[in-house]
Amino acid sequence: MGKLDGENEKRFRDWLKSQAREDGMRTYSDNEISAYAYALRVGATKVENNAMANLFYCSDAKGFNETCEQLMRHPDFASVNEEGHGVLEVSMHLYKLLLERGERFADPQEHAAYYMRSGGEVSTAAPDSRGQDFYFTEENMRPIQRVYYGAPGTGKSHSVNELLKAEYPDEKVRDAHIKRAIFHPAYTYGDFVGCIKPMVSADSPLDYSFVAGPFTALLKAAFLHPSEKYYLIVEEINRGNAPSIFGDVFQLLDRGESGRSEYPIINRDIGAYFCLDPWMKNIFTDGKIWLPPNFNILATMNTADENIFVMDSAFKRRFELYYVPIDFSVLPDSMKAERSIFAGSRPLEEVLSGTTGRVGELVKKLQAKGELKRNWPTFAAIVNTAIDEENCAARAKGITKDKRIAENKKLGPFFVHQEELMDKKLFLNKVIFYLKQDVFTESNHYFLDAFESIMDDYAGQEDDLFELLA
């Protein structure tokens, strides 16, 4: 038995697509291939509830043969196969041929009766117009619709990945249950949900087909496997116009107690796309679409971005908002280590001895705990405390909140990468430039010199970056 591997199904589909008759026409239509692939994915559960849910788990002929023999001995196999017009048995035999003989084996000449004309000839004219029975029962789950937000580098994507790893520890299995979308100003409903596009194929020089976006592709998988959780990951959700990108499917985000969408919509493009699979045709012919309980949405939002689309309250209401705080304890030990880019000729205590106020208190606290080190967490902690101190002074002078440094301008633990902690010029160009240009722009104490002067004065290995914070 092999691990769940989407490549097994792709291999099976590609193999059937490569089969051709003497006149050059394909032996198997797309709908017929979809029916066989679906039968292998879920057919076993129709025969025996505790059987392997997905026969594509099998990647060796011997293990697959043993599984098939067990299924065919089951008293319900004959009736289930008959209800499906022989599709299950034929799909098992075709996959067995592929595993035993490989992709080079051509012209298997195996078809379910459903795909044959009365005279025994293969039908190529939309043989699946009536549709197959689709065994779909929603599981009672609690779906997640959550936006992780916080300052840059706090680990929002890391939090998403940790949740996914906990649900699906195996990387290949995990990849089969997620789709990712990255919002940006040019990202559209057509990219996210799908749209009609011109397509060129071997069968047709030019055709127009609905091309599913990550939302629709994942939604179909969730319907086909209702007992398994699927996750749509939206990175940088506020960098695109989210209400416009979601469009009519925004209505589906309202979930009932069962986890299913309370208000289904009619979307005939999505419905028609689902109906290309004969096993789904009887459910989606009217184009009614909803989110099942096993369909989850996880998004990230960088609140420090200025050139963004503001998410309105109606959109926010449909998501859990999960704040990711600045926490340097989540860093790996390699990023907490003292680095040469922070080196200096004087003891760090001496360099920072002149600090006062909140920064001075932090320095004393770190020193007492033995945590005042020439490393990234110490540098970032002082910067973040300096931001607090600047804001406190500004507030005392009556400066309005919009003129102070925003809280989300602080440095998160993952603001930098490993390589930027090993190269001083990379660090200066990323972190110091950010602090100079975007954070302490109105400061009368920090980063007063032009950035070019800072680069000249602190690019050398002997130049102490902590002096910038003294």
N, C-alpha and C positions, 0 to 999 in steps of 0.2 A: 504494500500500500504506500503510495506516495503522498506527499503533502499537497494540500489544495494549491493548484497551480493554474492560473489563467492561461498559461502557455499550452497546457494540454488541450483545452477547448479550442484555442486558436489553431493549434496544429490539426485538430480534427476537422474544423471548418475549412481551413485552407486546403486540406487534402481533398475533401469533397468538392470544393470549388474548382480544383485542378482537373477533375474528371471531365472528359469530353467525348462526344460521339464521333463517328467517322465524318459527319458533315460539319464538324467544328463546334456544334452547339454544346453547351454544358449539360452534363448528365443530370445534375441536381440543381434545382432552383434555390434561390436564397430562402424562400419560405420553407421548402422541404428541409434544407440544412438547419434552419432555425428550429424546426420541430424536432429533429433528431437530437440536436444539442440540448434543447430544453428537456427532452425525455431522459437524457443521461444525467442532467443536473438534478432533477427532482422525481423522476419516475420511480425510483426505489422506495421513496417514502409513501407512495400511493399503494404499493404492495404490502409494505411492512413498516409501521411507524417508527420502529427503533432501528431500521436499516440505515446504512450509510446514506447520508442526505445527497451526496454528490458523487456520481460514479467517475467523474474526472479526477477524483483523488487517486484513482488507480492509474499507475503509470507503467506497470509491467504486466505482460500477458498472463502469466501464471496466477498472480493475485486477482486479476480481473476475471479470469475464467472461474475461479473458485467462488467469487462473489456472484457471478451470473448463475452458476449452478444452484447456489443457495436460494437465490430469488426465484428461479424458475420452478423449484420444488415447492414453493409456497402455494397453498391452495387458492390464494386470491390472484395469482399471477395471470392466469388465463383470462379471467374476467376483466382485469385492469387492462391487459393488452388488447382485448377485443374492443373495449370502450374507446381506446385510443387508435382504433383501426390498424393495429399491428405496428404502430410507430415505435413503441418501447422495445419490442423484440428485435426489430430491424436495426434500431440504433445501437443496441448492445452488440449485435453481430458485426456491424460496420466498424465499431470502435475496436472490437476484438481483432478484426482483420488488420487494422492500422497498427495495433500494438504488436501483432505477430509478424507482419510482413513489411511494415514501414511505409514511408511516403511513396516509394517507387512503385508499389503495387498499384496497378491501374485497372480501371473498369471493373469494379466489384459487382456491378449489375444487381444491386440489392435495393429494393424499394418497398415501402409499405403499400398495402392495397389502396390506401387512401390516395396515393399519388399515381395510380395506374388507371388508364381508361378501361372500359369494359373488355376490350380486346386484348388486354395485357400490355399495351403500349404505354410508355411513360408519358404522362400528361405534362405539358409545359404551359398551358393556358390557365393561369391562376387557379390551380387545383384546390386551393384552400379557402374558397370563398365562404364556406359555411363555418369555418373555424373549429378548433378543437376545444374540448372541455378544459377549463382552466381551474384547477383545484387551488383556490385561494382562500385562506382563513387567516384573518389578522390576529396576531398575538397581542395580548394586553400588555403593552410596555409604556414606560414613561419616557417620551422623547426629550432630547436635550436641544434647546435653542439658546445658545449662549454667545455673548460677545466678551472676549477678554480685552481689557483696556488698561492703559497705564503709560508711564513715561517710556521713552525709547530705551531699548535694551534691558527691560525688566524680565524678559523671558516669557512673553505671551505665547509665541509659537512653541516654545519649550513646554509650556503647560499643556497646550493642545496635544503635542506629541506624546507626553507622558500619559495622558488619558487614553490615547489610542493604543499605546503599548500595553497598558493594563488590560484593555479589552481584547486585543489581539497580539499576543507576544511574538508570534511568528511573523517575520517581515513580509513574506509573500502573501500570507493570509490577510495581513493588515492592508497591504496595497490593493488587494482585490475588493476591499470593503470601503474604500475612500475615493473621493474625487476632490481635486483642488482647483480653486479659481482665485485669481489675483485681480482685484478691482483696481482700476485706474481711470483717469478722465475719459479715455477713448473706449472703454469697455462698455458693451451694449447688451440689451436684452437678447439679441440674436446670438451673441457670443455665449451667454450664460444659459439660456433656455434652448435655443436652436433657431434655425431659419432655413429658408429654401436657398440652395446654392447650386450653381452649375457644376455638374460632375461629368468626368470623362472616364469611361471604362472600356474593357475589351468587348463587352456586349453592345455598347452604344457609344458612338463618337461624342455625343453631347446629350446630356439629360439634366433635368432639374429635380433635385431630391431634398427632402428635409434632412438636415444634418444636425443631430442632437448635440446640445451643449452639455457641460458637466452636470447641470441640474437634472436634465431629462434622462441622461444616460444612467445616473445613479438612482433616480427614481424608478426606472424600469427594473434595475437589479434588486431594489428593495421590494418591489411587488413580486418578483420571481422567487425571492427567498425570504418570506415573511417572518421566519423565526430567527434571522440573523440581523444584527444591527449594522446600518450603513451610515457613513459620516460624510457630509459635504463640508469641506473646509474652505472658508472665504478669508483670504489674507487681505489686510488693508481695506476693510469694508467701507471705511469713510473716505477713501481716495477716489472712489467712483460715486456716481449718483445712484445710491442703492435703491430708492423707490422706483426710479426709471428702469434700472437693470432687472429688478424683480418683476416689474410690470404687473400683469394680472395674477401671477402666482403669489404675489404679496398677500392676497386674500386667504391663501392656504395656511399662512403662518399661525392663524388662530386655531389652537388645538383643544379638543374636548377632553373629558376625563379619561376616555379610552386611549388617548394619544393620537387619534385620527383627526384630520382637519374638520372643523365644525361647518365650514362653508365651502363645499366643492365648487369648482368652476367648470365652464365648458371651454376647452381648448382643443380645437379639432386638429391642429398640427401635432400636438403631443399624442392625442388619441389615435390619429392615423399612423404615427410612428410606432406606437405600441402594437397596433393591429397588424403590422408587418410580420409579427410573430403569431402564427396561427393559434398558439395556445392562449393568447391573450385577447383574441378577437371578440369573443363572446362577452367580455366585460367592458371593453372600451369603445365599442362601435358608436356610442352616442357622444363620445368626446368628453365625458365627465371625468374630471381629474381631482384627486385629493392626495394628501400626504398620509401615508400609513404610519403606524406608531414606531416602526423600526427605522424611520428616516430622521436623521439628526443633522443639525446645522451648528457648526462651531466657527466663530469668526474672531479675528483680531483687529484691534483698532489702536493706532498710535495717536494719543491725544495731543502730542506736541506738534503734529503737522499743522501748518498754517494754511497751505493751499489745498484745502479739503472741502468735501461736501458735508454740510452739517446734517446729521441724522435727526429727523423730526421725532417728536414725542410718540406719534402713532407707530412709528417703526420700532423705536426703543421699547415700547410697551410689550411687544411680542417676543422680546428676548430677555434672558437673564443677563444682567450686567455684572461681570466678575472682575473686580479690580485686582491687578497684579502688582503688589507693592515692591519697593526697592529692597531687595534682600540679598546681600552678598554671600550669605551662607550656602546658597544654592550653587555657587561657582565650584568647578572642579579644583582640586588642590593645585594643579599646574597653573591656574590663573590667579591663585592667591600667593604664589611664590614671589620672593623679592627678585626684581629684574634690574639688569644693568642700565636700562633706559632711565631708571629713577635714581641712579647712583649719584653721589656727591662727595666732595672732599671733607665736609664737616659732618659731625653727627646730626641726625635728623632733629633731635631734641634742641640742638643749638640753632639750627636753621629756623625752627618754628617757635623759638623762645619769645619772640616779640608779639605773637598773636594774642589777641584779647577777645573779650566777649564770648559768643557761642563757639567760635573756632578755637579760642584758647581753652575753653572748658573741654571741648572734644579732644584736643591734643593731650591734656592732662589725664583724661579718662582712658584714652588708648595707651598712654605711657604706663599708667598704673596697672593695666591689664596685660602688659607685655605685647600689645598689638600695634604699637606705633612702628610700622615697618615701611621700608621702601618698596611698596608693592601697589598694585592697582586698587584694591579695596580701600587702603588708607588714603590714597590720592583722591579717589572719587568721593569718599566720605567727607573729606575736608571741603571739597568743591560744593557738595550738597549743603553742608552746614553754612558755608559762605553765602550761598543763595538765600538761606533762611535769614542770615544776619543782614544782608542787603535789604531784604524785604521788610524786616523789622524796622530798620532805620528809615526806609522810605515811608512806611506807615506813620512813623512818629512825625515826619515832616508834612504829613497830610497829602502825600502823593497817592492818587487814585489807583485802584487795583489793576486797571488795564495798563498802567504805566510801570507796574512792578514786574519782576521776573516770575513767569508762570511756574507753578509747582512742577508741571510736566516737562520742564526744561532740565530737570536734574538728570544725573548720570545713572543709568541702570547698570547692573552687573555685566550684562551682555552687550553693552554699547560698543565694546571693542572685541576683536577676535584675537586668538592666540598670536598670530603673526604680527599684529600691530603692537603687541607687548614685547616683541623681540627686535623691533626696528624703530629707532627713535624718530626718524623722519616720517615714517608712516603715522606714528602716534601724534606728532606735532601737526601734521596735515589734517588729521581727522579730529582729534579731541581738542587740541588747543585752538585750532581754527574755529571749531564749533563754539567753544567757550568765548572766544574773542568776538565773533561775528553775530552769534545768536543769543548768547546768555548775558554776558556782562557788558552789554552795549552802552548802558548809561551809568556804569559804575565809576566812582571817583577813587577807587582803591585797587581794583583788580584789572589786569590786562590793559593798562593805559597806553602802552607803546603800540605802534603799528605792527601788524602781524609780520611784515617783512623783517622788522627789527627783532622781534621775538625769535624768528627762525634763525637769524644771524647769531643771536646771543646764546641760544640754547640748543643748537643742533649738535654741538660737540659732545662726546661721551663724558667729558669732565664737567659739563654744565649741569647744574642741579635744577630739575623741573620744579621741585618743591619750593624753590625761591619765588616762583610765580604766585604762590599762595601765602607767602609770609607777610 
